[in-house]
Amino acid sequence: MHRYTFQKSSAIIFENKKMNAFDIQAQMSRTVSLFNENAISIDKPIAIALDRSPKAIIVMLTAIEYGVPFLPIDLSLPIDRIKYIISDAKVDTIITSKSQAEAFGVHNVIFIEDAAESIEPTIKPETSELIYLLYTSGSTGTPKGVAVTRKGFYNFIDGISEIIDFSPQKVIACLTTVSFDIFFLESILALYKGLTVVLANENEQRNPRLMAKLIEDNKIDMIQMTPSRMQLLVNHDKELSCLKSVKEIMIGGEPFPLSLLKVLQNKTKAKIYNMYGPTEATIWSTVSDLTNKERTDIGRPIINTDIYIVDDSLYVIPNGQAGEICIAGAGLAKGYVERSDVTNASFIYLPQQPDTRVYRTGDVGRQLPDGEYEYLGRIDNQVKIRGHRVELEEIETCLNQFKDIEQSVVIIFETSETDKMLEAFYTSKKNIPSQDIANYLSQSLPEYMIPAIFKRVENFIQTANGKIDRKRVFECIEIKDDIVTSTDASSVEMSNIQKQALEVISSNLDTKVSSEVTIDLTFSSIGLDSITFIKIIVALESVFDFEFDDEMLLITKFPTIGTMIDYVQSKIEIKE
């Protein structure tokens, strides 16, 4: 197994400042000295808890070079979730910044600011079997850690770069959050291949206008996105003029709608790839070149990777038949951290392949006549929300811990071809304001796992076995909330502009909630996702012929519908 290193042409650009390979090497040397001074061992993972910046990437590069496994921490997650992950991973040492000192006080904390100059830092020749740990949503109510191997990661680099052109001197956008494994394609893989990584800051990640500007200003050659994020860009820039210089578009993490593929084929000159793979098989396991295709298959496996389609008894079934996708090969993770039972259930040996270890994905797929594979959906209650893997049972476990909730069921429904919404049903003896439940969940769950709609029902229909019948949850009788939390728009004196703005907003919401819109409702209570939010903004700009200020392109800027309407009114008054 060979080791990688970044190339002389490698560079990182962040907020218009460029670090070349020499700068990166200098910072890596200082970080290695920090590792040596603190006697970092390769036997235990270190947590990297840094703000989004080149330093975070450089510490990861250093950990790989030093041979120590690392656990990337997304600081935007709720602190309780972060603490659980660190405890579960048996992390002793955390590399962070002094601004985060209080959050990690009980651990051995190393501050990145303390890294000193070092001419010849020593690097230990040994390396750990593991390269990193990543935590995904867990069906038991807590996230579970995936232990990814160094061998698997290097195979991923070889396999992906054999199919897609990662030529030195190319420029790639790094738009993904650090806790999502595809981040490593945009950063570590890219630097090992000699690319320039343009790292988006937190605003550029979330704001489609700033994202488009970042791509255009830096003449980005390569981008990787989930379908929902690409749709966000399309909603803002319908002609996709920001992608005119892009040569490769990599889409993955969610089903790729054919309608979105058609838009990309018609509006760009780029090669378009569909990527498929779970964290447990190291980022991407299959790739399909969809540039000239009329379908959105997931292609063929990368090198040293095999796909098996099996029936309920785990026997391989004939080509063309639908079954569970199982993945074998060099990319398989070691297993789940401290979860031997879950590891043994998910990483198995097939009856017909007793010497071949496979990962049961829980995905349904089939092999097409031409040998390529097609993704058909999920077997269990796991879903994808904006590319993030979510176990519905984890959300339900958190809901059931709310003091007044007796039972709950969370389901998912599509708001568009590229985005989905979570809806929670629950039983309780009294009415509970939806915002109270959402606030409670936000203490332990990331934003994308918090349901957009909460409905109190009389009871749940049960199956013959006495379990909640998820398929019939919409038949449950809803108890209408008798707590008055909003004011009907008709009872408030509104100007013509405000009425028109309210109508535009309502018409762009999902039909489930559009009829219930009132001006003092919060956007979170009506399930407004980032894609719909941008769609509303584009519609308002079109109707009233003005542009939202850049800093106002975030949902957090408008606590209620009324505040957005007031903003529209103020912009019109200025224009007049």
N, C-alpha and C positions, 0 to 999 in steps of 0.2 A: 504493500500500500504506500503510494508516494505521497509526499507532502506538497501542499500548494504554498505559494507566496504571491504577494501582489506584484504587479509589473511596474516598470519604470514609467509607463505611460499612465498609470493609475492616478486618479485625482478625485477630490471631493469638493463640491461647491455647495455652500450653505449660506443663505441670505447674502448672495452676491460676493462672498469671499471664497477664494479658491485655495485649497491645500494640495500641493503637488506630492509626488511620491516621496521626495526628500522630507517634506513636512510631516507626512504620515509616519515615515520611518522614525523620525526624531521623537514624535509623541509616543510611538510604540516602545521605543527604548526607555523613555521615562516611565511608562506603565510597567514594563518588565522589572525595572528597578523597584517599583512599588510592590510588585508581587514578591520579589526576592526579600525585600526588607521585612515583609509581613509573613514570610515563610508559608506562602500559599502552597497547599498540597494538591496533587492531581487526584487524590483519593476522594475528595468531596467537592461538589459543585459550589461555585461562588455565584452570588446574585449580582446582577448588574442593574442598578436602579438609578438611571441617569435621565435627565431631560433629553428631549429629541435634539441631537446635535452630533457633529462629527466625532466628538469624544466617545459617545456610546458605541459607534461602529469600531473605533480604534481599540477600545477596551475588549470588544468581542474578538477582533483580529488578534490581539495580544494573547487572549485566553486560548485561542486555537493554536497559536504558535508556541505558547508555553506548555500546552498539553493538558490544561485543566478544563473540565466541563463547566459550562455556565448556564445560568437561568436568567433570561432577560425579563425584566419587570416593566410593565406598562404603568407608569405613574398616574395615568388617568383612571385606573381601576379604583373601586372603593378600597379604603385602607384595610377594612376587615378581610377582604378577599386577598389582598396582597400579603397580609400577615399569615393567613391560612396557607397560601402557596409556599411561602418561605419556610414555615414550620413543617409542612408536609414533605418538602424536598430535603429536609435535614441540612439546611444551609447554615453554616457557621459564620461565614464572612460575606459582607455586603459592600460592594464598591458603589459609592454614591457621592453626592456633592454636599457641601456643608449646609446648603439651604434645606436639605432633607434630613438633617441630623436627628431631629426629634422623632421622626417616624420609625427609625430603626435603632433606637437607643439600647435595646437589650442584647444586640448582637455585636460581633466584632466588626466594627464599621471602619472602612478605609475611605478616606476622602480623596477624590481624584485631584483636588487642588494641591495635595501634598506630594505629588509626583515630582521628583527632582531630576536634574540633568544627569545623564549617565553615558559615559563613552563606550564602555563594553559591558553591557548587562549580561549576566549569564542566563542561558536558557537550558532548562533541564532536558536531557535527551529522551526521557520517558514521556509517553503520552497516555492519557486515559483512553479506555475503550469508548467512552461516551464523549460526545462533542457538545451537546446542549440538552436541556430539559425544557419542554413547553407544556403549558397547562391548557386543557380543553374542558368544556362543560362536561359534567358527569351526571349520570342518571340517578345516582344515589343522593343527590342534593349538594354535593361538593365537587369542585373541579378535580380532575385527575391529571397527573403528570406523565408525559410521554418521554421516555429516555431514548434519545436518538444517537446512533453510533457514528463514529468518525468514518468508518468504512462506508456507511450508507450515505453520508453527506458528500463524500468525495465521489461516490458513484453517481449521485445526483448531478454534480457539476459536470462530470464527464458525459453523462447521458443527455442532459439538456443542451450543452454546448455542441454536441455532435449533430443535433437537429436544427438548432437555431443559431444564427450567426452573431456570436458575441466577439466581434473583431476588436482588437485594441484601437483606441482613439474614438470609439463610439461613445455617445452620451446617453445615459439611462436615467430616467426619473425614479426616485425612491419615494413612493407615496404611501406605503403601507405602514401600519403600526408595528411596533417592535415585537409584540406578542403574537403576531400572525406569521406563521413560518415562511410565507412567500416573501417576507421582508429580506430574507437571506439571499434570495436571487438578485434582488435589486441592490444589494450592498456587498456582501462577502463574495459571492460568485462574480459579480461585476468587477470588483477590484482585483480578484485573482486573474481575471481575463484582460486586465489593462484598460478598462473603461473609465470614463469620468462619471461619477455618481452625483447627480443633482438631488440633494436631500431637501425635501419639502419641510417647511416648519409646520407647526400645528395648524395655523390658519390656512396655509396653502393646501394642507391635507383635506380640510373640510369645506373650504370656500371654492366653489367651482370656477368663479371668475379669476381668483388668484391662482388656482390650479392651471387654468388655461393659459394665463399669462406666464407662469413658470415654464410650461412646456414650450410655448412659442418663443419666449425671450432667450431660452437656453438652447434652442434648436435641437430639441430632444430627438434622438434616433429610436429609442426603445422605451416602451411603457408596458407595465403589467397592471391589470385592474380586474376587479370583480365586475360582472355584468351590471350590477346596480350602480357602482361608481361610474362606469362608462356611461350609463344612462343619465346620470347626474350631469356629466359633461355635455352630453347631447342636448339635454333640456336647456342648458345655458347657451351652447354654441351649436345651433341646429345644423350649420354647414360644416362643422368640425374643422374650421379654418386653423384652429390651434394645432391640428395634427398634420398639417401639410408637409412637414419635414420628417415625420415619423416613418421609420422603415419597417419596424416590427411591433405589432400589437399582440400582447399575450393576455388572454382572457381565461379566468378560472375561478374556482372557489364556489361557484353556483352554476345551475343549469344555464346554458347560453341560449337565449331566445333567438329563433331564426330571424325575427323581425329586426333585432339589433345587428345581427350579422349582415343583413342586407344593407342597413344604414352604413356600416363600416365599409362594406364592399363598394358602395356607391359614392361615399364621401371622402375616402382616403385611397392612397396608392400603396398602402402598407401591406406587408404580409400579415395575415391574421391567423393566430394559433389558439386552439382551445386546449386547455391544460386540465388534467384530472389527477387527483391523488390526495390521500389523507395524510395527516401529520404522522401517523404510525408507519407510513411507508416512505417518509422523508420527502415532503413537499409535493413534487409532481412525479407521478408514475407513468402516465401516458401523455402523448402530445399528438394533436391532429392539425395539419395545415389546412385551414378552411378558406384560404384566399379565393379559391375558385370553386368551392363546393356549394351545393344546394341544400345541405343538411348540417347539423351541428353534432357530429359524432365526437367521441373522445380519442379516436385514433388508435395508435399502437403503443405498447410499452417501450420505455427507454431501455438502454442496454442493461444486461444482467437482471432483468425484471420479467416475470411471467404473470399472465392473467388467467385465472380459472373461473368459469361460470358453473356454479354448483346448485343442486337441488336442496330440499329441506334436510335430506340425509347426508349432505356434503359430498355427494357423488357428482362427478363432472358430467354435464349434460351436453347433448349434441349442439353444434353450431346453429344459431338462429333461435334457440329457445331462451326464454328469460329465466334468470336465476340470480343468486347472490354473487357479487363480484368478490373474488378472493385474490390477493396479491402475494406473490412470492418473489424472493430475490435478495440482492445485496442491500436494498434500501430499507428492509424491515427494521423497525426499532427493537431495542432489547426487550421492551415491555413497558408496563406502567409502574411508576414509582410506588413502592410499598403496597402494591395491589396484586399479589400473586394470583388471587382468585379471578380477577378480571383479566389479567394477562393470559392465564391458562384458558379462559373462555374465548378470548379474541384471537390469540396466536395459537394456531392448532396445526395438526398434521392431517391431511385428507386421507380417507380410507384407501383411495387408489394411488396416493402418492405418499407412502409412509415415511419417506426420507425427506420430504419437502415441507418446510415450515411456511405457513401462509397466514396472512392477516385477513380476518373476516370483516369486510368493510361495512356490512349492513346495507350496502347499496345494491339495487337491482339493475342488471344490465344484460346485454346479449352480444354475441359476436355476429357481425353482418357477413353477408356472402363474400365480400372482398377482403375479409380478415380483420377489418377494423372493428372497434367496439363502440357500443352505444349505451349511454346512461339513461335509465328509465325511472329512477326515483329511489325512495327509501323503504326499507322493510319496517323499521321501528319508529319510535317517536322522536328521533333525532331530525333536526331541520337545519337549514342554513339561513341565517339572517345577515344580509350584506356581507356574505363571505365567511362569517363566523359560525362555527359549528355550535349548535345549541341543543341540549337535551331538555325536552319539555318537563321531564320529571324533576330536574333541578329547580326550575322556576316554581313548580307546584310545591316542592318541599319548603321552599322559602315562604310561599304564600301561606301554607298551612301552619307556619310558625307565628303568623300574625295573630295577635291575641283573640280577635273576634271571629276569625275564619275557621269554619269546621272542616270543609272539604273544598278542593279546587280542581279544576281541569283547565289546562292551557292548550289552545289550538292555534293553528296558523292558517291564514288565508291570504290570497294574492291580491294586492292592491293594483298591480300592473304586471306586465310580463317580466319585469326586472326587479320588482320589490315585493316584499311580503310583510304582513303585520301580525303581531301576536295579540290574541284576545283571551282574556281570563274569565272563567265562570266560577262562581263560588257560592257556598251556602253559609249563612250566618244568622244569628238571632236578631241582629239589628242592622240598620243601614250603615254603611261605611263610605265616606267620601272617597272617590277614586284617587284623588291626589294624596290622601293619607296613605293608601296602600302603595302607590308609586313611590312616595318618599321613603317608606319603610324598605321596599325592595332595593332602592338605590344605595342603601347602606352596605349591601352585600353583593349586589349583582351589577355588572356593567350595563351601560345605557341600552345597548342593543338587545339585552335579555329582559327588559322591562316591558310588559304588555302595554299596548296602546289603549286598549278598551277593557274595562272591568264591568262584569254584569253579575248581579246577585240573582240567584235562581231559588225556587222553592225547594227543589231536591234534584238529585241526579237519577236518571234512568239506569237500572242495573241489568247486567247480563244474567244468564241462567246460573252462572257461577258466583253471583253476588258481587261482581266487580262493576265499576262505573263503565257504562257503555259509551265510549268516546265518540262513536259514530253517530250517536243520537243526542249529542249535547245540545244541538240547536233546537231540539224538540222540548227542552226543559222550559218551564214557565218562568219568565223573568219577573222579578219583583221590581217595579219601578221605584226609583229613588224618590222618597218624599221629602228629602232635605233640599231646601231651596238654596242653590248655590250659584244661580245665574239669573240674569235679567233678560227677558225676551227683547229682541231688537225692536219690536214694534212699540214697546213701552218707553223707549228712549228716543228723544227728539234727535234725529240725525239729518245731516245735510244730504243733498242729492249725491255728492261725491262719496260720502261715507256709505250710503245705501248701495251705491253701485259697486264700491269696493267690497262690501260684505257679500254681494251677489257673486262677484268674481271669485272670492275665496271659497264660498259654498259650492260653486259649480265645479271647482277643481278638487274637491275632497271626495273620498270614497262615499258611495251612495249610502253605506251603513250609517254614516254620521252627518251627512250634509244637511239632512232635514232637521237636525237638532242643534244647529250652530247658533250660538248667541255671542254677543260681543265680549262678554267677560269670561267666556270659557278659556281655559288654558289650552295651548296647542298640544301639550302632552296628554290631556284628558280626551282629546278627539283623535289621538293616534297619528299625529302628523310626523311622518318620516322625512328624512332629508331630501329625498327625490321629489315628493309631493310639495315640500316647502319651496324648492327651486321652481317647480312648475307653476306654483301660485305667483311667485315673484315675476317670472317671465310673462305671465298673463296680465298682471297688474301693470307692468312696464309697457306692454303692448297697448292696453286699453287706455291708459292715461298718458302715454308718450313721455316717460321720464325714466331715469335709471336709479336704482337703489345705490346708495353709497356702499363702497366695498365693505366697510366695517359692519354694515347692517345685513349682510348676507348669511347671518347665523341665526338659527332658531332661538338661541338664548337671548337675542336682542329684543324679542317680542314675547313677553310673558303671557299675553292674552291676544285674542283676535282683535280686540278693541285697540290695543297699542299699535298693531300693524296698520289698522284703518286710520288712526290718528297720524301716523307717519306719512301715509299716502296723502292725506289731506294737507299736511304741512309742506310736502314737496310740490303739490299742485299750486298752493298759495304762493310759494317762492317763485315758481315758474311764471305765474301770472303777474 
